[in-house]
Amino acid sequence: MRLTLLRGVLIFVGIISLLLYPETVSQATDEDLPNFDWRSDGYDFPVHDQGNCNAGYAFAAVDAVQAAIWKKDKVKVDFSVNHAKECNWHALTHYAGLPLNTCEGGNFKILTNLFTQEGLVLETCDPYVDYDTVCNTSCKSQYYITEWQQFGPSDKPASIELIKQKLREHGPLYSQMDPKISGFSSYSGDCVLYGTSTDPNKWTHGVLIVGWDDELSYTGGKGAWIVKNSYGTEWGNDGYFNIAYGKAGIGSSLATVTGWEKNSVFNKIHFYDEAGYTKHLTVSDLKSASSMSLFEIEQNEILLSVEFWTSDAAFVSIDIYERFDGIGLINLLYKSAEIDIPYAGYHHIKINQNLEIPEDSEIAVVLNVKNKFNSNLLTLDHHGPLSADKTWFRDTEGIWQSLPAWPGQSYEGTIRLRTLLIPEGLNHKIFLPIVSSK
């Protein structure tokens, strides 16, 4: 009788739980899946050969963008890897850091800067070559990126659980690893690689994680990632390889794009951080900070969104003012709600109303950031050319200070403003319905 009553109580509790929390009861977690492979779900983008150029970072980054769009929008777009490696700011300037030229490596963040400022072009317009060459500026941009999230740092592999979760949520993911581990260059696809590499400075090769298999064994353990490389189909298992969880830096710099838009001739982006996010700073011991950029807006521009970089998961909001007089902000035009950003990366906040901007105005866009974990509140560009007092930060006394004029430093803010250009002869009421219907 007691067992029957207990069984009845458990069944009743189970039914109530199923009704209240159907997903938590009925859905298996990613950790419960012993294996998963996006190729089994239709991912069939071709494997390429980087040849004599260390362009794995560009292949993996472009692959990640293509995979994200394919997973979410169900369309396949073949973007140019060559344009990515040759037309980013570091390549164009041959900046005396990393890379010295396009075939000496790079990373997803460098390319995200290009993908957000100018966008991605088609492979047919700019086919890949395995050497450093000039940027082809004649190609039409097809998509631009509005959201890029980095789920793990560059000096530490993300956890197995997180990688599995993000793989299922977003599709194949960008990662970096050490290409110099034993057996990698001559890999034939018949084993699981498990070489150890603990120096993040050696995790220089970009690859694409497409799945996992908990049952794959290697000397000393079990469980491996299924990864796409850019050494051609004659290498490995038709261009893919298996590598043990946590080995050789796999899972470091884990990232993908989570927001994008089709580009058009009406799209315009205002920015001062030509090199993108290259450095971050704290503002004393503050747990929150405000920075500001000034943008000259013409009468034929409609404000779409504010875009920005963060170094951490954060709570973020934006304010837009009619102008800044050098000391204070004048006439609040727009104030967003505070949004919760889960990871470091590149983000945007849409401006959800048609703002009336005074004619030929230089508006002030303020970004308020509260990081969740680290105190690197200001994301900055310390490589690109400096503006004339167009980017600012609020110091500990609440006083606005010009970033380019910071004594002894060359800092530029990383706030951007995206707008829509209205063709001559049309007004807001005519133009917006035309654009929104496409």
C-alpha positions in Angstrom: 0.0 0.0 0.0 2.8 2.4 0.9 4.7 1.6 -2.3 1.6 2.1 -4.4 0.9 5.4 -2.8 4.6 6.5 -3.3 4.4 5.4 -7.0 1.2 7.4 -7.4 2.9 10.5 -5.9 5.9 10.2 -8.2 3.7 9.8 -11.3 1.7 12.9 -10.2 4.9 14.9 -9.6 6.2 13.8 -13.0 3.1 14.9 -14.8 3.1 18.3 -13.1 6.8 18.7 -14.0 6.1 17.8 -17.6 3.4 20.4 -17.8 5.3 23.2 -16.1 8.8 22.4 -17.5 8.4 20.4 -20.7 11.8 21.2 -22.1 13.8 20.3 -19.0 12.0 17.0 -18.7 11.7 15.9 -22.3 14.8 17.2 -24.0 18.2 15.5 -23.8 21.1 17.8 -23.0 24.1 18.0 -25.3 26.1 16.0 -22.8 23.7 13.1 -23.2 24.4 12.8 -26.9 27.4 10.4 -27.4 28.1 11.8 -30.8 27.0 14.6 -33.2 28.1 15.7 -36.6 26.7 18.6 -38.6 27.5 16.8 -41.8 24.8 14.3 -40.9 22.4 17.2 -40.8 23.3 18.5 -44.2 26.5 20.5 -43.8 28.4 19.9 -47.0 30.4 23.0 -47.7 33.6 21.9 -49.5 37.0 21.4 -48.0 39.6 23.8 -49.4 43.4 23.8 -49.7 45.2 26.8 -48.3 48.4 25.8 -50.2 51.6 27.6 -49.4 49.8 30.3 -47.4 49.0 30.2 -43.6 45.5 31.3 -44.2 43.7 28.7 -42.0 42.3 31.6 -40.0 40.6 33.0 -43.0 39.2 29.7 -44.2 37.9 28.8 -40.7 36.3 32.3 -40.2 34.6 32.4 -43.6 33.5 28.8 -43.0 32.0 29.8 -39.7 30.0 32.6 -41.2 28.7 30.5 -44.1 27.7 27.7 -41.6 25.8 30.1 -39.4 23.8 31.6 -42.2 23.2 28.1 -43.6 21.9 26.8 -40.3 19.7 29.7 -39.5 18.5 31.0 -42.9 18.7 27.7 -44.8 20.7 29.2 -47.6 24.2 28.5 -48.9 26.5 31.4 -49.8 30.1 31.0 -51.0 32.1 33.9 -49.6 35.6 34.9 -50.7 38.4 33.8 -48.4 40.9 35.8 -50.5 39.0 39.0 -49.9 39.0 38.3 -46.1 42.7 37.7 -46.0 43.7 40.6 -48.3 41.2 43.4 -47.5 41.2 43.5 -43.6 42.9 46.5 -42.0 46.0 44.6 -40.9 46.6 43.3 -44.3 46.0 46.6 -46.1 48.4 48.5 -43.8 50.9 45.6 -43.4 50.8 46.6 -39.7 54.0 45.7 -38.0 52.5 43.2 -35.7 50.4 40.1 -36.5 50.2 39.5 -39.4 53.2 41.1 -41.2 51.5 39.9 -44.4 48.4 37.9 -45.2 50.1 34.5 -45.3 51.6 34.8 -41.9 48.4 34.1 -39.9 45.6 36.0 -38.2 42.4 35.4 -36.3 38.7 35.7 -36.5 38.6 39.1 -34.7 40.7 40.8 -37.3 38.4 39.5 -40.0 35.2 40.4 -38.0 36.4 43.9 -38.1 36.3 43.7 -42.0 33.0 41.8 -42.0 31.3 44.5 -39.9 32.8 47.6 -41.6 32.6 46.4 -45.3 31.1 43.0 -45.3 31.8 39.8 -47.2 32.0 39.3 -51.0 31.5 36.3 -53.2 34.2 33.8 -54.0 33.5 34.1 -57.7 34.5 37.8 -57.6 37.7 37.2 -55.7 39.0 33.6 -56.0 41.6 32.3 -53.5 45.3 32.5 -54.2 47.9 31.0 -51.9 50.1 34.1 -51.7 50.0 37.7 -50.4 48.5 39.9 -53.1 46.6 43.2 -53.4 43.0 43.7 -52.2 40.4 43.5 -54.9 38.2 46.5 -54.2 35.8 46.0 -57.2 33.7 43.3 -55.5 30.2 44.1 -54.2 29.6 43.3 -50.6 26.8 40.7 -50.1 26.4 40.5 -46.3 27.7 42.4 -43.3 28.0 41.2 -39.7 26.1 42.7 -36.8 26.9 40.2 -34.0 30.1 38.1 -33.4 30.5 36.2 -30.1 33.6 34.7 -28.7 32.7 32.0 -26.3 36.2 31.2 -25.1 39.4 33.1 -24.6 42.5 32.8 -26.8 44.7 31.4 -24.0 42.4 28.7 -22.7 40.2 26.0 -24.4 36.5 26.3 -23.7 34.9 23.5 -21.7 33.7 20.4 -23.5 30.1 21.1 -22.3 30.2 24.7 -23.6 31.6 23.7 -27.0 28.9 21.0 -27.4 26.2 23.5 -26.4 27.3 26.2 -28.8 27.8 23.7 -31.6 24.2 22.6 -31.3 22.9 26.2 -30.9 24.8 28.0 -33.7 26.3 25.3 -36.0 30.0 24.7 -36.8 32.4 26.9 -34.7 35.7 28.6 -35.3 38.6 27.5 -33.1 42.4 27.8 -33.0 44.9 25.1 -32.2 48.6 24.2 -32.5 49.3 22.8 -36.0 52.8 21.6 -35.0 51.7 18.7 -32.8 53.0 15.3 -33.6 51.3 13.6 -36.5 49.2 16.6 -37.7 50.9 17.6 -40.9 51.0 13.9 -42.1 47.6 12.9 -40.6 45.9 10.2 -42.6 42.6 10.0 -40.8 43.1 6.7 -39.2 43.5 7.8 -35.6 42.6 10.5 -33.0 45.3 13.2 -32.6 46.2 13.8 -28.9 49.4 15.8 -29.0 49.9 18.1 -26.0 50.5 21.9 -26.5 50.2 24.2 -23.5 51.6 27.4 -25.0 48.8 29.7 -26.3 51.3 31.4 -28.5 51.5 28.3 -30.6 47.7 28.0 -31.1 47.9 29.8 -34.4 45.9 27.7 -36.9 42.2 28.3 -37.5 39.9 25.3 -37.9 36.2 24.6 -37.8 34.7 22.2 -35.2 31.7 20.4 -36.7 30.9 17.7 -34.2 32.0 15.3 -31.5 32.3 11.6 -30.7 32.6 10.5 -27.1 33.4 6.9 -28.1 36.5 7.6 -30.1 39.6 6.2 -28.3 43.2 7.2 -28.2 46.2 6.3 -26.0 45.2 7.5 -22.5 41.6 8.5 -23.1 38.4 8.6 -25.0 36.4 11.4 -26.7 37.3 13.6 -29.6 36.1 16.6 -31.7 35.3 16.2 -35.4 37.1 19.1 -37.2 37.3 20.6 -40.7 40.8 21.6 -41.9 42.0 23.6 -44.9 44.7 21.3 -46.2 42.6 19.8 -49.1 40.6 16.6 -49.4 43.7 14.4 -49.8 44.7 15.2 -46.2 43.2 13.4 -43.3 39.7 12.0 -43.6 38.6 13.8 -46.7 40.0 17.0 -45.2 38.6 16.4 -41.7 40.3 15.1 -38.5 39.6 13.9 -35.0 41.4 15.5 -32.0 41.0 14.6 -28.4 39.1 16.9 -26.1 41.3 19.6 -24.6 44.4 18.8 -26.6 46.6 21.2 -28.7 44.5 24.3 -27.8 41.4 23.0 -29.6 38.5 25.0 -28.3 40.5 28.2 -27.8 39.2 31.4 -29.4 35.9 29.6 -29.9 33.6 31.9 -31.8 31.0 32.4 -34.5 28.7 35.1 -35.9 25.2 35.3 -34.5 23.8 38.3 -36.4 24.1 39.5 -40.0 22.2 41.4 -42.7 22.2 41.5 -46.5 24.1 44.5 -47.7 22.8 47.2 -49.9 23.9 50.5 -51.5 21.7 52.3 -48.9 23.7 50.9 -45.9 26.3 53.2 -44.2 28.4 52.7 -41.1 30.2 55.5 -39.2 33.2 54.6 -37.2 36.6 55.8 -36.0 38.2 52.4 -35.0 39.7 51.5 -38.4 41.7 48.6 -36.8 38.8 47.5 -34.7 39.1 46.4 -31.1 42.9 46.0 -30.4 43.2 47.0 -26.7 41.2 47.3 -23.5 41.6 49.5 -20.4 40.1 49.8 -17.0 38.7 53.1 -15.6 40.2 53.1 -12.1 38.3 50.7 -10.0 34.9 51.4 -11.6 32.6 48.5 -12.3 30.9 50.4 -15.0 32.0 53.0 -17.6 30.6 55.3 -20.3 32.2 56.2 -23.6 31.0 58.4 -26.4 31.5 59.0 -30.1 30.4 62.0 -32.1 29.0 61.4 -35.6 28.0 63.9 -38.3 24.6 62.9 -39.6 23.1 64.3 -42.8 19.4 64.9 -43.4 19.1 61.9 -45.7 20.2 59.3 -43.1 18.0 57.2 -40.9 19.6 55.8 -37.7 19.4 52.0 -37.6 21.6 50.8 -34.8 24.6 51.4 -32.6 27.3 48.8 -32.9 30.2 48.2 -30.5 32.8 45.7 -29.0 32.9 44.3 -25.5 35.7 42.5 -23.7 33.3 40.5 -21.5 29.8 39.5 -20.9 28.1 42.7 -19.9 25.0 44.8 -19.3 24.9 47.5 -21.9 22.7 50.5 -22.8 22.9 53.4 -25.2 21.9 57.1 -25.1 21.8 59.4 -28.1 22.0 63.2 -27.7 21.5 66.0 -30.1 25.0 67.3 -29.5 28.0 67.6 -27.1 29.3 71.1 -26.3 32.7 69.9 -25.1 31.6 69.7 -21.5 28.0 68.4 -21.3 25.4 66.5 -23.4 22.5 68.5 -24.8 19.0 67.2 -25.5 18.4 63.5 -25.1 16.9 62.0 -28.3 16.9 58.3 -27.5 17.6 56.0 -24.6 17.6 52.2 -24.9 16.7 49.6 -22.3 19.6 47.8 -20.7 20.4 44.6 -22.6 22.2 41.5 -21.3 25.1 40.5 -23.5 26.2 36.9 -22.7 29.7 36.9 -24.2 32.6 39.1 -25.3 32.5 40.1 -29.0 30.9 42.5 -31.4 27.2 43.6 -30.8 24.5 45.9 -31.8 21.5 47.6 -30.3 18.7 48.6 -32.8 17.2 52.1 -32.6 13.6 51.2 -32.7 12.1 54.6 -33.6 12.5 57.1 -36.4 14.5 59.9 -34.7 14.1 63.5 -35.8 17.7 64.6 -36.2 18.4 68.4 -36.5 19.8 69.3 -39.9 23.5 68.5 -40.4 23.9 67.6 -36.8 26.8 66.0 -35.0 25.0 63.7 -32.6 26.6 62.2 -29.5 26.2 58.4 -29.0 26.9 57.2 -25.4 27.6 53.6 -24.6 27.2 52.5 -21.0 28.8 49.2 -20.0 28.8 47.1 -16.8 31.1 44.1 -17.3 30.0 40.9 -15.5 33.5 39.5 -14.7 36.5 41.5 -15.8 37.2 45.3 -15.3 38.4 46.0 -18.9 35.5 48.3 -19.5 36.9 50.4 -22.4 37.5 48.6 -25.7 39.8 50.7 -27.9 41.7 50.9 -31.2 45.3 51.8 -30.5 46.6 51.0 -34.1 44.5 53.0 -36.5 44.7 56.8 -37.3 43.4 59.2 -34.7 40.3 61.4 -35.1 40.1 65.0 -33.9 38.4 64.6 -30.5 35.5 62.4 -31.9 35.7 59.7 -29.2 35.5 60.3 -25.4 35.2 58.6 -22.1 33.8 59.7 -18.7 36.5 59.7 -16.0 36.0 58.8 -12.3 35.0 62.4 -11.6 32.3 62.2 -14.2 34.1 64.6 -16.6 34.3 63.8 -20.3 37.8 63.3 -21.6 38.9 63.0 -25.2 40.4 59.6 -25.9 42.7 60.6 -28.8 44.0 63.4 -26.6 44.9 61.1 -23.7 48.5 62.1 -22.8 51.1 59.7 -24.2 48.6 57.4 -25.7 47.0 56.8 -29.1 43.5 55.5 -28.3 40.3 55.7 -30.3 36.9 54.6 -29.2 35.1 51.6 -30.8 31.4 52.8 -30.9 29.9 52.7 -34.4 26.6 54.0 -35.9 24.8 52.3 -38.7 22.4 54.3 -40.9 20.3 54.0 -43.9 20.8 56.5 -46.7 17.6 57.9 -48.3 18.0 58.4 -52.1 17.7 62.0 -53.3 14.1 62.9 -54.0 12.5 60.5 -51.5 11.5 61.2 -47.9 11.2 58.9 -44.8 7.5 58.1 -45.4 8.1 56.9 -48.9 11.5 55.2 -48.5 11.0 53.2 -45.3 8.1 51.1 -46.7 10.1 50.4 -49.9 13.1 49.1 -47.9 11.1 47.2 -45.3 9.1 45.3 -47.9 12.3 43.7 -49.5 
